[in-house]
Amino acid sequence: MQKVSFFKSIHVKLVLIYILLILLALQIIGIYFARELELNLKTNFRDSIFQRVDLMQYSIREEMLKERDDSMPSLEESLKTIVMEFSAGLKDVSTGDILGIRVIDNRQRIRATSEIDNQNLIGQRSNNDLVRRAISAETLFENIKLDNKTRNRVWVLASPIRDGAGPDDEIIGVLYIEANIESVFKQVNDINRIFLGGTAVSLVITIFLGILVARTITQPIADMRKQAQAMAKGNYSRKVRVYGTDEIGQLAITFNHLTNRLQEAQSTTEAERRKLDSVLSNMTDGVIATDRKGRIILINDPALELLHISRDITLGRPIASVLGIDQEYSFEDLIHMNDAVNLDFSTADAPYILRANFSVIQKETGFINGLITVLHDITEQEKIEMDRREFVSNVSHELRTPLTTMRSYLEALADGAWKDENIAPTFLNVTQTETERMIRLVNDLLQLSRMDSSDYELNQDIVLFNSFFNRIIDRFEMSKSDKVMFERLFPEASYYVEIDTDKVTQVIDNIISNAIKYSPDGGNIRFGFTAQGDMLKVMISDDGMGIPKENVGRIFERFYRVDRARARSMGGTGLGLAIAREMIEAHGGKIWAESEEGHGTTVFFTLPLNLDDFDEAGEWE
């Protein structure tokens, strides 16, 4: 499992959320506090000035409405005295500095000012927009502006002066006041800095507490994460530590219970898997399982051996493709397949046939979840069945031919041919010959049947093979035609073998008889033997017509003839060489032939030597 980075961990997220919530709360409180504090300080600042403005307006109104004579000071001097006194008084009671107080009449002429350096403004017309608006609108106006020289904020007030106390009285002038309100904002800034410092300290404490609080939540989760990773690797021995009885503690208890249940389920599943693996591994049949799309998800070793493929190239592939039947059947066809399918992998050298039986993996709801295929090797079964059919056909044919001949001649005798002294003996002779042929066929079949049975035994004796082989050749040399010559290529050394003399005599008789039958006039038949290790190799060779290369390996099969018509006319049953092979193999040897068409045939067979009773072996060419 991929490791969680630090900034993506739930621990950091919880701390960040906790800090952000606290910070957001502090910001909201700070904004509200700063706004209310600024508003309160500005209100106090205004109220402190307005408390004297009414008295100042009254004094100015009295001076402006008073009838004057020569003994009295002028209006400008009286107004100057008032504004100077009130300017000094306002500085004492206000939180800021009074920058200036001006008295302007209703014609916008400046009548008095508290600014010592600007006394020359008296009598001049005021161009202040706020004053003009206060006269025209007959109401009070105030504003905060920025001083161009000091860059401080200045509070400006333009309050109308009426000739009476009522709101409908005539405007006789305007009281214009400028006060430095920057101190108010400095107080707000100082308080904000104090608040920010407190916020920073609280955030540090919050972070520390947040880490501790988050750890109480994330530690059990981290333990459960480690346990889940261990469970993914098959380790169910770990347990999650329970830190409390809250929801996370209950989750940890439930997680431990889940671990125990999974461990039990895993043990059960593992036991079942081992049973299944044992069954699949020890089956002689191949088993293949697919998913619902026909892709192979399981295949046992016997199936791999039967198909001659490796596991890597089969898993995930469509089953029809692996079995080599994708051209004839689709996966849907295999799902509905009720009969077995034969898979023919035969080559020119050897037959190889498998039988596939298909079974659907189906849920209780009817949903098809996959397919099970069982493979059987039926090569030997098919070969036996083929041999059986061929054997029955050959026996039937071999018996039918003499029986048909006998029936024809017997019908002729029954029709009166027996009365003819010249024809009757010939017909009877043919009938007798065919009867003897059937007797030989039946005897050969009985002999093969006995050799195929498990109770077949050999009566073995130790014999000197040199003398034994000579006696058999001598017997044939006395009865052979003068047109066929025998040539013996025997070594000088003596060789002893432990054999059943009757059976080996029958083998050699059969081979020599075939050599004589197929040898042309003037041909030679050569006999020889030599020792090769612990085996005696025997050779019988003729100069006959030979056997085609593709048929040499089959002459030892039952009823097989290279030239059926010629062999049958010579009285052969097609079982002699098959019987010879069975007898030689029963002695622990082998028999085979080498031939070239038109250049004769050589038959070889081997017999175990008795190594205690022969001299150094010779050689023949």
Disulfide bonds with the S-S distance in Angstrom:
none
